[in-house]
Amino acid sequence: MARQTYDASSIQALKGLEPVRRMPGMYTHTIHPLHVAQEAIDNAVDEALAGFGKKITVSCHKDGSIEVADEGRGIPVDMHPVEKKPAVEVAFTMLHAGGKFDRSGEAVYHISGGLHGVGVAVTNALSKRLEVTVYRDGYRHTIAFEGGELKQKLKSEKIRERRSGTVVRAWPDPKYFDSPNIPLAELEHLVRSKAYLLPGLTMVLRVEGREDKAWKYERGMAQYFDFMLAGRELVAPLFTGERYFEQSDIPEVEPGEGAAWAIGWVAEGEVFADSHVNLIPTRSHGTHEAGFRNGIFDALRAFMDTRGLSPKGVKLIAEDLWSRACFTLSARIVRTQFHGQTKEKLTTRHAARLVELCVRDAFELWLNAHPDEGRKIVEVAIEQALSRLSRGKKFERKKSSGVATLPGKLVDCASGDISRNELFLVEGDSAGGSAKEARDKDTQAVLPLRGKVLNTMSKDSRTVLANKELQAIATAIGVDPHGIDDSPDLSGLRYGKVIVMTDADVDGGHIQALLLTFFFIHAPKLVETGHLYVAQPPLYKVEVPAQGKGRPARRLYCLDDDELEEALGLLKKEKLREGSWEISRFKGLGEMSAEQLWETTMNPDSRRLVRMQLDRERIKKVRETFELLMDAGEAEGRRNWMREHWKTVEADV
């Protein structure tokens, strides 16, 4: 076989929109083109959020194209001072180019959904054709692209009508998506949600061949609740409110940040929960929703304690309150951090505290002002708690008297409620010691692992169970090793969440890869049913000194280099003296105190977990990747893979 030369000519530098076309899954969902349409919709909504325009029209055409028209200021068309191209061309052809990076009070967009500056550029990159029409300053400007490249240069013509705004029409390229069709039900939900989140905004959905639909909610969320409940009655009147901070003693909170919400409880039937950040739907929840849930639950517990409503022998947990709750939450955050470009999960740390501050006192005041209605909500929560305890008795966990003796290193939890219980697989005895001290003894169990576990890629179940570490994991979880097409018995499952918690360094990443190999290859049912998670501990700690009387000393945690850079940028904007803060890098979880480990990685309210849930077909595809990266016989394939993906993928193989 001819030997390939590895020199400078082997290094590829992808330019323009080529990274998106090569690896679309890194920038958007590839199941269908809804997200590429959503990018254009979000831009239009950001204009309305900034106070420009009262109507947005989304049109689906029979030729497969989707069009978004707004009444905003119109994307700038003047020459970009650096790129020497019209600004509209720069926005649609360059990654990380946009008007939403500056978050100062004087910025064009102080609060918006856009953050990364790759949105409509991704839409363009993954479209066969894209046309932009801009109405601005008495002119109509048009520009067109094909395959992400400029096809028709900017043309401008004077018009008589007084109109401003932007019209974007895109033809998504089917080759980038599993299905070329936008799911209309999801699109309708998205369009309608923008209307109730921004009272007074009219959202129109036009599907060629069907009757137009339009939504305008003058009463906002309360009116949306009427629509969603469809005649069903709430246990107590709807609790609505909003709070935005003009100024705050909390250093991280900026003017304009806050939240609006509506929440009610139903005795029966389906519930719904919609959360948003800067009008962008966060389907995978996030820190803002965690803060909302904490604030509401803490307020209810305070009300119960004050009124003596706490039942004897029954410990109320958050899920008892939330299992019958319907709510919609709209947070506004200046410096948003999302998990991934699709922005489905907010990870901004201070959002939890921000939203909790917004709702806790407000809900407690409301409960004390409406004690009879408050009691009805308490009754619903207690009823759910009794139901939970009744179910829990059916699933009493086997201790040492069970089929298998539990591992000696396992530090188990006290609760018998599997849905609440969590098992942390921790790297080393040192981190295990911190985790044991930090954990919630009621619901969190810890299993320390010694060194790097066996690579199980090409091993059978018998070999897996012969390994002490892997046998300990399987026994602790209560599920035997199995294959992708097996139907294992999950009745012995002892924990609702199995959390891989390793150091944030290269060795930790390697151990994490070995453990994920075990689960994807020998316990795929746990992945399919959503029981497997990966913890994301921070890599950096920033100690910030006190700033006079108003701002005490504080500690910031950063997940990676990008978050550290953003945190330091925020400190500089706060006019802190350069170098007055102290940055330290965690060598491992064992280096953290129990308090730090709890706050950053184990506390359900502030930690960051990535859920490893995939359907069976996707698990099969992922297993093929594991085979390439972890199988001892795939060295040549790994080399080829690294040559192709070296620039865009972080890997330790």
C-alpha positions in Angstrom: 0.0 0.0 0.0 1.4 3.4 -1.0 2.5 5.5 2.0 0.7 8.8 2.2 2.8 11.9 2.8 1.7 14.0 5.8 3.0 17.5 5.3 1.7 21.1 5.0 -0.3 20.2 1.9 -2.4 17.8 4.1 -3.7 20.7 6.2 -7.0 22.0 5.1 -8.4 25.4 6.1 -12.1 25.6 5.4 -13.2 29.0 4.4 -16.5 30.9 4.1 -19.5 28.6 4.7 -17.7 25.4 3.7 -17.5 24.2 7.4 -21.4 24.2 7.5 -21.8 22.3 4.3 -19.1 19.7 5.4 -20.5 19.2 8.9 -24.1 20.6 9.0 -24.8 18.6 12.2 -22.5 20.9 14.2 -24.6 23.9 13.3 -28.2 22.8 13.0 -30.6 19.8 13.2 -30.4 17.6 10.1 -33.6 15.8 10.7 -35.6 18.5 8.9 -35.1 22.1 7.9 -37.2 23.7 10.7 -34.2 25.2 12.4 -32.8 26.9 9.3 -36.2 28.6 8.9 -36.2 29.4 12.6 -33.0 31.4 12.3 -34.7 33.9 9.9 -37.8 34.0 12.1 -35.7 34.8 15.2 -34.0 37.6 13.4 -37.4 39.1 12.5 -38.6 38.7 16.1 -35.4 40.4 17.4 -36.4 43.5 15.4 -39.9 43.4 17.0 -38.4 42.9 20.4 -36.2 46.0 19.8 -39.4 47.9 19.1 -39.4 47.9 15.3 -42.4 46.3 13.5 -45.8 44.9 14.6 -46.2 42.1 12.1 -44.2 39.1 10.9 -45.4 36.8 8.1 -44.1 33.3 7.6 -45.0 31.6 4.3 -44.5 28.0 3.1 -44.6 27.6 -0.6 -45.3 24.4 -2.7 -41.9 24.6 -4.3 -40.4 23.8 -0.9 -39.2 27.3 0.0 -40.0 29.2 3.2 -40.3 33.0 3.4 -40.1 35.3 6.4 -41.1 38.9 6.1 -40.9 41.5 8.8 -41.5 45.3 9.3 -38.2 46.0 11.0 -35.4 48.5 10.1 -34.1 46.3 7.3 -30.7 44.6 7.3 -28.0 47.3 6.5 -27.0 47.4 2.9 -24.2 49.9 3.1 -20.6 48.9 2.6 -18.9 47.0 5.4 -15.8 49.1 6.5 -13.5 46.0 6.8 -14.9 43.4 4.4 -15.6 46.0 1.6 -18.9 44.2 0.8 -22.5 45.2 1.4 -23.3 44.4 5.1 -26.3 42.2 4.0 -23.8 40.0 1.9 -21.5 39.7 4.9 -24.3 38.6 7.2 -25.4 35.8 4.8 -21.9 34.6 3.7 -19.7 34.8 6.8 -19.8 32.8 10.0 -19.6 34.8 13.2 -20.8 38.0 11.5 -23.7 39.8 13.1 -25.1 42.8 14.9 -25.7 41.1 18.3 -22.2 40.5 19.8 -22.1 43.9 21.6 -24.3 43.6 24.7 -23.7 47.1 26.1 -26.6 49.4 26.8 -25.9 51.4 23.6 -25.8 48.3 21.4 -28.2 47.9 18.4 -29.6 44.8 20.1 -29.3 44.9 23.9 -31.4 41.8 24.4 -31.8 39.3 21.5 -31.9 35.6 20.6 -28.9 35.9 18.3 -25.6 35.3 19.9 -23.2 33.3 17.7 -23.5 35.2 14.5 -23.9 32.1 12.4 -27.7 31.9 12.1 -28.8 33.1 8.7 -25.4 32.2 7.3 -26.2 28.6 8.2 -29.6 29.0 6.5 -27.8 30.3 3.4 -25.2 27.5 3.4 -27.8 24.7 3.6 -30.1 26.2 0.9 -30.1 25.6 -2.8 -31.1 29.2 -3.3 -31.7 32.1 -0.9 -33.2 35.6 -1.8 -33.1 38.6 0.4 -35.2 41.8 -0.2 -34.5 44.8 2.0 -36.8 47.8 2.2 -34.9 50.7 3.7 -34.8 54.5 3.3 -37.2 54.6 0.3 -35.3 51.9 -1.6 -35.8 48.2 -2.4 -32.6 46.2 -2.3 -32.3 42.7 -3.6 -29.5 40.1 -3.4 -29.5 36.3 -4.2 -27.3 33.3 -3.3 -27.1 29.8 -4.6 -25.4 27.0 -2.6 -24.3 29.6 -0.1 -22.4 31.6 -2.8 -23.3 35.0 -4.2 -25.4 34.6 -7.3 -26.9 38.1 -7.8 -25.1 41.1 -6.6 -27.0 43.7 -4.5 -29.4 45.7 -6.7 -31.1 48.8 -5.5 -34.1 50.7 -6.8 -36.1 53.7 -5.5 -39.7 53.0 -4.6 -42.6 55.3 -3.7 -44.2 53.2 -0.9 -43.1 54.0 2.6 -42.0 50.6 3.8 -39.1 49.1 5.9 -38.2 45.6 6.7 -36.6 42.4 5.4 -37.9 39.5 3.4 -35.8 36.3 3.3 -36.9 33.4 1.1 -34.9 30.2 1.3 -35.1 26.8 -0.6 -33.5 24.3 1.9 -31.3 21.8 0.1 -32.8 18.3 0.7 -29.3 16.6 0.6 -28.5 18.0 4.0 -31.6 16.7 5.8 -33.2 13.3 6.5 -36.5 14.8 5.4 -36.8 17.8 3.1 -40.2 18.9 4.6 -40.6 21.3 7.5 -43.1 19.8 10.1 -46.0 22.2 9.9 -47.3 21.4 13.4 -43.9 22.4 15.0 -43.7 25.5 12.8 -47.2 26.6 13.8 -46.3 26.1 17.5 -43.1 28.2 17.0 -44.9 31.0 15.1 -47.8 31.1 17.6 -45.4 31.2 20.6 -43.8 34.4 19.3 -47.2 36.1 19.3 -48.1 35.4 22.9 -44.5 36.2 24.2 -44.7 39.6 22.6 -48.2 41.0 23.2 -49.3 43.2 20.3 -47.2 41.4 17.7 -49.2 39.8 14.9 -47.7 36.5 13.6 -49.1 35.2 10.3 -48.6 31.7 9.0 -49.3 31.1 5.3 -49.2 27.6 3.8 -49.8 27.6 0.1 -53.1 25.8 -0.6 -54.4 26.3 2.9 -56.2 29.1 4.8 -53.9 31.7 6.4 -53.6 31.6 10.2 -52.9 34.7 12.3 -52.3 35.2 16.0 -52.2 38.4 18.1 -52.4 38.1 21.9 -53.0 41.5 23.5 -53.2 39.8 26.9 -50.1 37.7 26.2 -49.6 34.5 28.3 -53.0 34.6 30.0 -54.7 34.6 26.6 -52.4 31.7 25.5 -53.5 29.7 28.5 -57.1 30.1 27.5 -56.2 28.6 24.1 -54.1 25.7 25.5 -56.6 24.7 28.3 -59.4 24.5 25.7 -62.1 24.8 28.4 -60.4 22.9 31.2 -60.5 24.6 34.6 -57.6 25.4 36.8 -57.5 24.3 40.4 -56.7 27.9 41.3 -56.6 31.2 39.4 -53.7 31.7 37.0 -50.6 33.3 38.6 -49.0 35.7 36.1 -46.3 38.3 36.6 -43.2 39.9 35.3 -40.1 41.5 36.7 -37.3 43.2 34.9 -34.3 44.7 36.7 -33.5 48.4 35.9 -30.5 48.1 38.3 -29.4 45.3 40.6 -27.0 44.7 43.5 -26.2 41.3 41.9 -23.0 41.8 39.8 -24.0 39.4 37.0 -27.5 40.9 36.5 -27.7 43.6 33.9 -30.4 46.2 33.3 -33.3 44.9 31.2 -32.8 41.3 32.4 -35.7 39.5 34.1 -38.7 37.3 33.3 -42.4 37.1 32.6 -44.5 34.0 33.5 -47.8 32.4 33.8 -48.5 29.2 35.8 -51.6 27.2 36.8 -52.4 23.8 38.1 -54.9 21.3 36.6 -56.4 18.3 38.5 -56.3 16.0 35.5 -55.4 15.7 31.8 -52.2 16.7 30.0 -50.0 19.4 31.2 -47.7 21.7 29.1 -44.5 23.6 29.9 -43.0 26.1 27.5 -39.9 28.1 28.4 -38.1 30.7 26.3 -35.1 32.9 26.4 -35.3 36.2 24.4 -38.3 34.6 22.7 -36.3 31.5 21.6 -38.0 28.2 22.6 -35.7 26.2 25.0 -37.1 22.7 24.5 -34.4 21.1 26.5 -35.0 23.5 29.5 -31.9 25.2 31.1 -30.8 27.3 34.0 -33.7 29.8 33.7 -36.2 27.1 34.1 -34.4 25.6 37.0 -34.5 29.0 38.7 -38.2 29.3 38.0 -39.0 25.8 39.4 -36.9 26.6 42.6 -38.5 29.9 43.2 -42.1 28.6 42.8 -41.4 25.5 45.0 -39.6 27.5 47.7 -42.4 30.0 47.9 -45.0 27.2 48.3 -43.0 25.5 51.1 -42.7 28.9 52.9 -46.5 29.3 52.6 -47.1 25.8 53.9 -44.7 26.4 56.9 -46.3 29.7 57.7 -49.9 28.3 57.6 -49.0 24.9 59.2 -50.1 23.0 56.1 -47.2 20.6 55.9 -48.5 17.0 56.3 -47.0 14.7 58.9 -44.9 11.9 57.6 -44.9 13.2 54.0 -41.9 15.0 52.6 -42.9 17.1 49.7 -40.5 17.2 46.7 -40.5 19.6 43.7 -41.9 16.9 41.4 -45.0 16.7 43.5 -45.8 20.3 42.7 -44.7 20.3 39.1 -46.4 17.1 37.9 -49.8 18.9 37.6 -48.4 22.3 36.7 -48.9 24.1 33.4 -46.6 27.1 32.8 -45.0 29.3 30.3 -41.8 31.2 31.1 -40.1 34.0 29.1 -36.7 35.1 30.3 -34.7 38.0 29.0 -30.9 37.6 29.3 -28.3 40.0 28.0 -25.3 37.5 27.7 -26.9 34.2 26.8 -25.0 31.0 26.8 -26.7 28.0 25.0 -25.8 24.4 24.7 -25.2 24.2 20.9 -26.2 26.4 18.0 -29.8 25.2 18.1 -30.2 27.1 21.4 -32.5 24.5 22.9 -30.9 24.6 26.4 -29.8 27.7 28.3 -26.6 27.3 30.3 -26.1 30.9 31.5 -25.2 30.4 35.2 -26.7 33.5 36.7 -30.1 32.9 35.0 -31.1 30.5 37.7 -30.6 33.0 40.5 -32.1 35.8 38.3 -35.4 34.0 37.6 -35.6 32.7 41.1 -35.4 36.3 42.4 -38.1 37.3 40.0 -40.7 34.7 41.0 -40.1 33.6 44.6 -41.2 36.7 46.5 -43.9 37.4 44.0 -45.5 34.0 44.3 -45.2 34.0 48.1 -47.0 37.3 48.2 -49.7 36.0 45.9 -50.2 32.9 48.0 -50.6 34.9 51.2 -53.0 37.3 49.4 -55.0 34.3 48.2 -54.8 31.7 51.0 -57.8 29.7 49.9 -56.4 29.3 46.4 -53.0 28.6 47.8 -54.4 25.7 49.9 -55.9 24.2 46.8 -52.5 24.1 45.1 -51.0 22.6 48.3 -53.7 19.9 48.2 -52.8 19.0 44.6 -49.1 18.7 45.6 -49.8 16.5 48.6 -52.1 14.3 46.5 -49.2 13.8 44.1 -46.8 13.1 47.0 -49.0 10.4 48.4 -49.4 8.9 44.9 -45.6 8.9 44.5 -45.0 7.2 47.9 -47.6 4.6 47.0 -45.8 3.8 43.7 -42.4 3.8 45.5 -43.5 0.9 47.8 -43.9 -1.2 44.7 -40.3 -0.7 43.8 -38.5 -1.2 47.1 -34.9 -1.7 46.3 -33.0 -4.9 47.0 -30.0 -4.5 49.3 -27.5 -7.2 50.1 -30.3 -9.8 50.3 -31.0 -9.4 46.6 -29.8 -11.4 43.7 -26.4 -9.8 43.7 -24.4 -8.3 46.6 -23.9 -4.5 46.0 -20.3 -3.4 45.4 -18.4 -2.6 48.6 -17.3 0.8 47.3 -20.8 1.9 46.5 -22.0 4.6 48.8 -25.8 4.2 48.4 -28.6 6.7 48.9 -31.5 6.4 51.4 -34.5 7.1 49.1 -36.6 4.3 47.7 -37.9 6.5 44.9 -36.0 5.3 41.7 -37.2 8.3 39.7 -35.3 10.7 42.0 -32.2 8.6 42.7 -28.9 9.3 41.0 -25.7 7.3 40.7 -22.5 9.2 40.1 -19.7 7.1 38.5 -16.6 9.0 39.8 -13.0 8.8 38.7 -10.7 7.8 41.6 -11.0 7.6 45.4 -10.0 11.3 45.8 -12.9 12.6 43.8 -15.0 9.9 45.3 -14.3 11.2 48.8 -15.3 14.8 47.8 -18.4 13.5 46.1 -19.4 11.4 49.2 -19.2 14.5 51.3 -20.9 16.8 48.8 -23.8 14.6 47.8 -27.4 14.7 48.9 -27.5 11.5 51.0 -31.2 11.1 50.4 -31.1 10.7 46.6 -27.4 10.6 45.4 -25.2 7.5 45.4 -21.5 7.5 44.6 -19.4 4.7 43.0 -15.7 5.5 42.8 -13.8 3.8 40.0 -10.2 2.8 40.1 -8.2 4.0 37.1 -9.3 3.4 33.5 -11.9 0.8 32.9 -11.6 -1.9 30.3 -12.2 -0.9 26.7 -15.3 -3.1 26.0 -15.6 -2.3 22.3 -15.0 -5.8 21.0 -15.7 -7.7 24.2 -18.6 -10.1 24.9 -20.9 -9.9 27.9 -19.0 -12.7 29.7 -15.7 -10.8 29.4 -17.4 -7.6 30.6 -18.8 -9.3 33.7 -15.4 -10.8 34.5 -14.0 -7.3 34.9 -14.4 -6.2 38.6 -15.0 -2.5 37.8 -17.6 -3.1 35.1 -19.2 -5.8 37.2 -19.5 -3.3 40.0 -21.2 -0.8 37.7 -23.7 -3.3 36.3 -24.5 -4.6 39.8 -24.9 -1.1 41.3 -27.2 0.0 38.4 -29.2 -3.3 38.5 -29.2 -4.0 34.8 -27.2 -6.8 33.1 -25.1 -6.2 30.0 -27.1 -6.6 26.8 -27.1 -6.0 23.0 -28.8 -3.4 20.9 -31.5 -5.9 19.7 -32.1 -7.5 23.2 -35.0 -6.8 25.4 -33.4 -6.6 28.9 -35.3 -6.6 32.1 -35.1 -3.0 33.5 -37.3 -3.8 36.5 -34.2 -4.1 38.7 -33.0 -0.6 37.7 -32.0 1.2 40.9 -31.4 4.8 39.7 -33.3 7.1 37.5 -30.1 8.9 36.5 -26.7 7.3 35.9 -24.2 10.1 35.7 -20.6 9.8 34.4 -18.6 12.3 36.4 -14.9 12.5 35.4 -12.3 15.2 35.4 -12.4 18.0 32.8 -8.9 17.0 31.5 -7.6 14.6 28.9 -7.4 11.6 31.2 -10.9 12.3 32.4 -12.1 12.5 28.8 -10.5 9.1 28.1 -12.2 7.5 31.1 -15.5 9.1 30.0 -15.0 7.7 26.5 -14.4 4.2 27.9 -17.5 4.4 30.1 -19.6 5.6 27.2 -18.3 2.8 25.1 -19.5 0.3 27.8 -23.0 1.9 27.9 -23.5 2.3 24.2 -22.2 -1.2 23.4 -23.3 -3.2 26.4 -26.2 -1.2 28.0 -27.9 0.5 25.0 -31.3 0.3 26.6 -30.2 2.7 29.3 -29.3 5.2 26.6 -32.5 4.6 24.6 -34.7 5.2 27.7 -32.8 8.3 28.8 -31.1 7.1 32.0 -27.5 8.0 31.0 -26.0 11.4 31.6 -22.6 13.1 31.5 -21.6 15.7 34.0 -19.8 18.8 32.9 -17.5 20.1 35.7 -15.8 23.5 35.3 -12.2 23.7 34.2 -11.5 27.1 35.7 -12.3 29.1 38.9 -12.1 32.8 39.0 -11.8 34.5 42.4 -13.1 38.1 42.1 -12.2 40.6 44.9 -14.8 42.8 46.5 -15.6 46.2 44.9 -16.5 48.6 47.6 -19.7 48.2 49.7 -22.0 47.3 46.9 -20.2 44.3 45.4 -18.8 41.6 47.7 -16.1 39.1 46.7 -17.4 36.4 44.5 -16.4 33.2 42.7 -17.0 32.4 39.0 -16.8 28.9 37.5 -16.1 28.5 33.8 -16.7 25.3 31.8 -13.9 25.9 29.2 -11.6 28.5 27.6 -14.5 30.2 25.8 -16.5 30.7 29.0 -13.3 32.0 30.8 -12.8 34.5 28.0 -16.4 35.7 28.2 -16.2 35.9 32.1 -13.0 38.0 31.9 -14.6 40.3 29.3 -17.5 40.8 31.7 -15.1 41.7 34.5 -13.3 44.2 32.4 -16.6 45.8 31.4 -17.3 46.1 35.2 -14.2 48.3 35.3 -12.2 45.9 37.5 -8.5 46.4 37.5 -6.8 44.1 35.1 -5.2 41.2 37.1 -7.1 41.9 40.3 -8.8 38.6 40.0 -7.2 35.2 40.4 -7.6 32.4 37.9 -7.0 28.8 38.9 -7.4 25.6 36.8 -8.8 22.5 38.4 -6.6 19.5 37.9 -9.4 17.2 38.9 -12.7 16.8 40.8 -10.7 15.6 43.8 -9.1 19.1 44.0 -12.5 20.7 44.7 -13.8 21.1 48.1 -17.1 19.3 48.8 -18.9 22.7 48.7 -17.4 23.5 45.3 -18.2 20.1 43.9 -21.8 20.4 45.1 -22.2 23.9 43.7 -20.7 23.2 40.3 -21.4 19.6 39.4 -23.8 17.8 41.8 -26.5 20.4 42.7 -29.5 19.8 40.4 -30.2 23.5 40.4 -26.8 24.7 39.2 -25.0 21.8 37.6 -24.8 21.0 33.9 -25.7 17.6 32.6 -25.8 16.3 29.1 -28.4 13.6 28.6 -27.3 10.7 26.4 -30.7 9.8 25.0 -31.0 8.5 21.4 -33.5 6.3 19.6 -32.5 2.8 18.5 -31.6 3.8 14.9 -29.3 6.6 16.1 -27.7 4.4 18.7 -26.8 2.0 15.9 -25.1 4.9 14.0 -23.3 6.1 17.1 -22.0 2.5 17.7 -20.4 2.5 14.3 -18.5 5.7 15.3 -17.5 4.0 18.6 -16.2 1.0 16.6 -14.1 3.3 14.4 -12.7 5.2 17.4 -12.4 2.5 20.0 -11.8 -0.8 18.2 -8.2 -2.0 18.3 -8.4 -3.2 14.7 -9.5 0.2 13.3 -6.1 2.0 13.6 -6.0 2.9 9.9 -9.6 4.1 9.9 -8.8 6.3 12.9 -5.9 7.8 11.1 -8.0 8.7 8.1 -10.7 10.0 10.3 -8.3 12.3 12.1 -6.9 13.6 8.8 -10.4 14.5 7.8 -11.7 16.0 11.0 -8.6 17.2 12.8 -9.6 20.8 12.7 -13.2 20.6 14.0 -13.3 17.7 16.4 -11.6 17.4 19.8 -10.7 13.8 20.3 -8.6 11.6 22.5 -8.1 8.3 20.8 
